């Protein structure tokens, strides 16, 4: 892959770290859903952000199938309509894999701006599925969650790319 000027060369991603981060995001989502106020509409979906991150950075390892499986786990945990999160995470994973080459050319803050419509569209899709199945509208605070997810993107990028960053090598004769 052709890299942007000034972009750091990364080590390969450790598959165990990828799966650990996905499971940790799932557990954080579960804890947030069992909090004092339950699943508030404005709370960002951390699992969705981590799924998008790995779908963008490792599209051959994490894609639509993994997103579907984690969506089913979220449906079961929340007691939601079976397939509601699975559908939205699948659409999210597909869109992330679809745009991953273009997205990686931009700086991280610009990536967050470009991912905001994706997060917003997925929340609207989840709302439409909920309303079609007889659910209720959670209120206008629902549209704060995509904003918070886009704000989390730079932090998630720094944290999840940290193990792949090379330490500065003092050997000037080494090509990589």
N, C-alpha and C positions, 0 to 999 in steps of 0.2 A: 504494500500500500504506500502511496506517495504521501509524505508527511508535510504538514505546514512548516514553514520556516520558524525555527525556534522551539518546535515541539520536542519534548523529551522522549527518547526511546525508552519504552517500557519493557520490563521482563514479562514472560508469559504469565497469564493468570492461573493461579492454583485452583483446580476444580474443588478442592475441599473448602477453600475460602469462599468461593462463589456460593456453594450450597450452604455453608455456615451463615453467610450474610442473608441469604433468602429465608432460612429457617428463623434466624434471629429477628428479621423484619416481621415474619408471620407471628412470632411470639409477642413482639411489641404491639402489633395490631390487636392481638387477643387481649393483652393487658389493658390497652386503651379502651377496648370495647367493654371491659368489665370494670371500668373506673367508677368513680362516684356518680358521675352524671350519665353513664352509659355511653352509647355511641352518639356523640354530638355531631351535628351535620358539618360543622366547620373544622373538625379534626382532620388533618391530612392523612391520607392512606399511605403509610410508609412502605408497605409491601408493594404497592403500585409503583412507587418511585424507584425502589430497588430492582423490581422486575424490568422497568424501562431502562435503568442503567445497564444491567447485564445484557438485555436484548440489544442495546446499542453497542456495547463494547465487546460482547461475546455472542454474536448472533447464531453461530453454529452450535453453541452449547445450550444457550437459554433462548427459547423462542416461544412459539404459540402453544406447543404441548405442555411445557412447564407452566406457562401462564394459566392454561386451562386447569391443570391439576391444583395449583395454588388457589385458583378461584373457587374450585369445589371445596377445598378445605375451609376457605373463608365462609362459604355458604353454610356449611355444616356447623361451623363454630358460632355464627351469628343467628342461626335458625332462620335464615332468609329463604326466599324462593330459590329452590335448587336450580342453579344455573345462572342466577343473576350476576354474581361476581365472576363466575366462570366466563360468561359472555363478555363482560366488560374487560376483564384481564386479557382475554384472547384478542379482542379488538386492540387493546393497548399494546400487547406484544407484537401483533402483526404490524401495526403502524410504526412501532419503534424499529423493528427489523427493516421495514420498508424504507425508512428515512435515515438509517444509521450511517450510511456513507456520506450523505450530505451534512448530517449533523456534526460529525466529527471534524469537519473542516473549520468549525467556528470555535471561538473561545467559550469557556464554560458559562459566563453570564449570558451570552447570546444564545447558547443552547437552551438555557432556562426560559428565555423569552420565546423561543420557537416551540418549546414543549408545553407552554401554557395552554395554547388552543387544544392540544392533544388531551391534556388532563381535563380541561373544561368539557370537551366533547364526550369523554368517557363518563364524567359525572352526569351529564345530561342524558346519556344513554341509560345509565343506571336508574336515573329518575324516571325515564319513560317506561322502563321495564317494571319498576315498582308501581307506577300509576296504572299501567295496563293490567297488572295483577290484582288491583283493588287496594293498593297501599295508599298512604297519605303523603302529601307534599311536606317535606321537612322544613320548609321556610327558606327565606332568601340567604340565610347563613350557609346554605349548601354550596353557594357559589364562592365562598371564601376558601374552601378546601383546595381547589385547583391553584389558587393564588399561593397558598402556603406550600403546596407541593412544588411549585416552580421555584419558590424561595429556598426550599430545601435542596434543590438540585446541586448548587455549588458545594454545599457541605457534604452531601452524599458522594459527589465526585471526588472530593479531596480524601474522604475517609476510605472509600473503596478502591481508589487507585494507589493509596499509600504503600501497600505491600509490593506493588509492581514497580515502583520508582527505583531506579538504580542509585546506589550511593555514589557520590562523586569519586571518580577513580583518578588517583594522582598520576597514573601511568599515561603519558602523552603518546606513546607509541602504539597503544592498543586501539584498533580501529573502531570498536564499539564500546 
